[in-house]
Amino acid sequence: MSQRQIKKQVHGSAHSIRVDSGPGWRTVLEDELREVLTSPLQTYKFVPEITPDDEGITVSNLDFRQLLELPLRLLTASEILWQIDTKHVGSFGEYEDFIERINWDVYLQPQHGVKVRVQSFRSGLYHEGKLEKIARSILAVKGHAEKDPRYMIRVEQKENRCTAYLALTQDPLFRRAYKVDYSHPAPLQEHLAAAAIRWTWGKEVADMIYVPFAGSGTMMLESWLYAHHPPLDLWRPFTSLESIPEFPEATWKFIKSKLNQASIKALPTRAVEWDVKGVEVLKNNIAHAEKSWPSLNGAWEAVGSDVLADKCLESGKNVFIPMNPPYGLRLDEDTQELYLKLGKWLHSAFSPKQHRFGFVLLADSKAFHAFEKGVGAQYMNGIMSFTQGGQHIRCVSFDIPPQV
């Protein structure tokens, strides 16, 4: 592949991508996406256009170099798929011809492995296994077998149109890799935590983060990420992206340097975890994250305590509180009683002079009403429903202003 071909087809052309969110959080992802696209790190050739669709959010007319910013800056996305070709396809023969004719040398390094996923929607070509086998066979002949995959290709047959995508990262974007220990049970996926934090925090000012039920540290780290916006190359692997032929290393280094936030001191954070072993896991994970992000050093304390017996010192006037209770699974407590106590705790554990805002994740309507009774209906702002692993979860925001 010549430099001229790369410049024309990749560096000099407008591109389309699809960005996927967690179920229920598309509006939050769209808000973040618009924020990132309207605050580019440099001037680009094209003006991006955003269009929500059935599967996610499509961004068209996108400069390739601006495309490189997205996996470094988006917190609430689960996947970014770069559209590399699309065509009307009405038979298996046309499908095979479509896959064969894609100029794979533009997107894949020679002899690097490829993982293929195929989906078919409302199409006569409903046999996804056969479609996947055809694509794998063609790519294997071109030197891209499945062994040790460096890239992930997704092919979607929707009615009579077939579209091929290259995932900008081989793994889902929520796999931040900022933890060294994943032994904590049932953690919330990172992009879902990020979406709840963004939806609740918004533009409010916080000078302290308080994390009850801190678990393995997801809420702590995602709160810091939202507050300070460091580049996500700290923990997100980019093997697929950096393996694109003729990858613009100079542009990549420039973008990351523009995002460097190492000098910003992280907001002070108090994290509470009831399980003694869990506190050690939490401390190990945050200490591990400090190696990549030194600003975290000295910004946090991890406490082994029953959160309902813990008190927040009056060290912050505006306290952000992300709560992911264990739904009664880790505590010997009736779920409704737990949420009732949590609502009351938001008043008793803090100074009346402190502004307390944040969210609580709820498993069912009984827990919702119990929490509402405890905290007071006047302090509950909104509710957002989403799913993880087929489980329905309600995210409820609260805002308790300081009492004068």
N, C-alpha and C positions, 0 to 999 in steps of 0.2 A: 504494500500500500504506500503510494507516494505521498510526500508532504503536501503536494498540490491537491490531491484528492481529499486528504484529511481536512485541509483548510476549507475547501469548497463544501464538503458534505457535513462536516461537524463544526469546525470553528467559525465558519462564515455564514451558516444557515440558521434560520429560526427553528425551534424545536417545540415539541409537545410532550408533556409528562402527565401522569395521573398520580395524585397523592391520596393515599388511603388513611382513614382515621379509625379510631376504635368505635364500635357500634354505639351510636347515641351522641357522639361528640363531633359531628361533622361541622356544625356551625362554629364551634370553638376552633377547630382546625382552620376553617376558612378565614376566621378573624386573624389568627396567627400568620397564615400564609399571606394575606394582604399586607400585614404589617411588615413582614420580611421583604416582600417584593417591592413595596413602596419606599423602602429605606435601603437601597442597594449599597454595597460597599464601594462601588465605582460607577461611572457612567457606562451604560450598555447601549448596544445598537438598536435593540427592539424594545417595544412596550408590551409586557405580558398581559394576557387576557385570561380571566378566571371564569370557569363554567362548571358549576356543580352538576354531576350526572348520577346515574343509578349506582355506580360502583364506588365513586369517590369524588374527587375534585380534579378537573382537567385544567391544566395551565398551558395555553398555546402562545405562540409568538415569543418564545423564550430564548434569550441569548445563551449559548452553551456555557459561557463563563459564569453567568448568573445562576444557571442550573447547578453549578458546583457549590454555590453557597448553601443551597437548601438542606442537604444532609448535615451541614455543620451548625445550622441555626434553628431548624424546626424541632420542637420538643413534643408536639402532640400528634405527629404523624407515625403511622405504623409501617408504611412502606412508600417509597418513591419509585415509580416505574417510568422509564424513559421510552417513549414510543419510537421504535426504529423503522416500522413499516406497517402499512394497512392497505387492504385490498378486498374487493368483492370476491368471495369464494363460495361456490355453490356445490362443489363435489370434492371427493377425496383426491381426485387427480389435480384439480385446481389448487387444493390445499397443499399438496406435495410440491407443485410448481412454485407456489408462493414462498414456501420455506426455502426451497432450493435457490431461488433468485435473490434472496436477501444478501447483500454484500457483507458477509459476516466478518471479513478481514478488517472492516472499519471499526468494529466494536469488540472483537475478541483477539487476544494475543494467540499466536500459533501454539498448538498443542496444549493449551490450557483447558482443564475440564469444565464442563457445563452441566448444571442441574436444570431440568426442564419441567415446567408445570403447565398443564393445558386445561382450560375450562371451556365448556360449550353451553350457550344460553339460547333457548328457543330456536334451535337450528336442527336441520335434518341430519347434520353431521354430529349426532349426539354421542357417539362412542368416544369418550374422552381418552380411554386407554389406547385406542387405535391411533388417534390424532397424536398423542404423546409419543407413541412408538415410532411413528413416521418422522416426527421432528428429531427425536434422538438419533435415529439411524442416519439422517442426512447430516446432522452435526458431527456424528462420529466419523463419517467418511471425510469430512472436512478437517479432521484432526481434533475434534472437541468431544471426547468421550465423557462419561459420567464420573470417572475415577478422579478423586481429589478435586472436586469442582471449585473453580475460582469465581465463576459467574452463575447468576440465576436468570434464566429466560422464562418469561411467562407468555403463553400464546392464548388468546381469547377468541373463540368463534361465537359471535353474537349475531343471531339470525343468519344472514348471508354475507356478513363482513368479518374478516379475520384481521386481527391486530397482534403484532409481535412487540413485546416490551423487554427491555433489559433493566433489571433491578439495579439501582445505584449502589446498594449494599447487598451482599449475599445473605446476611441474616436480617431479620426484622429490625427496624430502627429502635424499638424499645429495648433491645438488648444493649444497654449502655456499657456493660462490663466494668462498672465502677465498684463492684463488690468482689471480694475475694472468697466469701463464704455464702453459699446459697441454701444452707441447710434449714433456714427458717421456713415454717410451713405456710403455704397459700399466700405468697406475696402478691400484691396488686401489680399488674404490668405497668412499667414505668410511663409509657405514653398516656395511659388512663389516669394515673396519678397526676401527670403533668397537665392534662386537660382539666381535671377537677380543680387544681391549683390555679390555673389561668382563669377559669370561669369565675372562681370565687374571689381571688385576689384583685383582678382587674387593675385599675390604676391607683388603688389605695396605697397610702404610705405605710410601711411597716418598719419598725426598728428592732423587732425581736421575733423569732420563730419559736413556738412551743409545740412539740410533737408528742402527744400522748400515744401510747401503743406504737412505739417507734419501730418495732420489728427489726428487720435487717437494715433499715436506713433509707428505704425508698423515698418516704415523704420528706425526710431531711434533705436529701440530695436534690430531689426535684424542686423543692422550695428554693434552695440556693441557686439552682440553674435558672429558675424563672426570675429570681431577684437580680441576678448579676450577668446573665447571658454570656458565659464564657464559650469558646468554641468547643463543639462536641467531639472534636478529634482527640480530646483528652481520653475518652473511653470508647468511642464508637469505631469499630474496625472498618476500614475503607478499601479492602483488598480488591473488590470488584471495580470500584471507581478508579482507583489508581492503576489498574491493569488495562484500562482502555488504551489501545494503540495511540501513540503520539500524545499521551496525556500531557496537558500544559503545566508542567511542574512549577514554572515561574509564577503563573497565575495562582496556582494552588497555595504556594508559600505566601504570596502577597495577601490573599484572602484570609489566611489563618493569622497573619501578623496584624491585620486590621481588627481581628476579633480578640486579640490578646487582652485579657482582663486580669492578668496575674497580680497587678498592683492594687486591685480593689479588695478591701477587707470585707470578708463575708459577714453577713448579719449574725449576731450572736444567737445561738440556738440551744434550747434545753430539750433533751429527748428522754422520755421515760419509758422503760420497758420492765414489766413485772417479773419476767423469767430471768433468773441469775445467769444461766447459760446464754440466754438471748442477749443479755447486756454485753457479754464478751464478744459475741458475734457482731453486734452492732459496733462496738469499739474497733474491732479488727477491720470491719468494712470501711469505716470513716478514716481510720489511719491509713488504709490502703489508698483511698481516694486522695488523701493529702499529698501523696507522692507525686500525683499528676497535677494537683491543684493546691499549691502551697498556701493560698489565701485561706484555706479552711483551718489551718493550724491556729489553735487557740480560740477558735470561734464557737466551739461547742462543748457541751458537757452531757454525758450519758449517765442516767440515774437508774438504779435498780429499785423500783418501788411500785406499789399499787397506786395507779394514777389518781384514784379517788381520795387518797390520803396525801397527795403531793400538793405543795403550794408553790405558786409562781411569784418569785420576788419582784418587787416593783422596779424592775430594771429596764422596762420598756413601756413607753406610753401607748404604742400601737402594736398589738401582739397578733400575729397571724397564727391560727391554730388549725392544722389539717388533722382530722381524726378518722382513723380507720380501725374501729373497734373489732374485736374478734367474733362478733355475733354470738357471744356466749360460749364459744368452743374452747377457749383457753382458760376461761374463768369459771369457777364454780358459782355461777350466778344466773338467775332467770334473765332472759334477754330483755324483756320489757322493763324489769326492775333496773337492769344495768343502764339502759338508755334514759330512764327517768332520772337516775342518779347523775348521769353525765350532764344532762341539761342543768341540773341544780349546781353541779360542780363548776360550771362555767361562771357562775355568780360567786360561789364561796371561795374558790381557789385563787381568785385574782383581786387586785385592789379595785374598788369602785372607780378610781381615777383612770384605770387602764381601758383603752379601747380594744375590745376583743372581737375579732372577726375571723371567719374560716368556714369549714364545712365538716359535716359528719356523714359517713356512709352507712346506709340503713338497709337491712335485709328484707323488711316487710312493712306493711301498713301499721301493724301493732307497735313496732319499734318506733315508727314515725310519730304516732300519736303520743307515745310515752315520752319521747324526747321533746316534743312540742309542749307537753304539759310541764316538763321540768325546766326548760329554758324560757318559756313564755312565747306565745304565738306572735307577739309584736316584734320579737327579735329574729324571726325566721323570714328570710328574704325570697328564696326561690327553691325549686326542686328540678333536678335533671336526672332522667333515668338512662341507664346504660347497662350493658351486659359484659361479663367476662366469663369465658368458658361455659356459656349457656346459663349462667346465674344472673338473675335480674337484681340490679343494685340501684338504690336511690341515693343521689348526692344532694344533700340539703345544706344550703348556705345559711349562716347566721351572722348577725351583726349587733353587738352589744355596745352602745356608745358609752363613754365615760359619764358617770353620774356626778353632776355638779353639786 
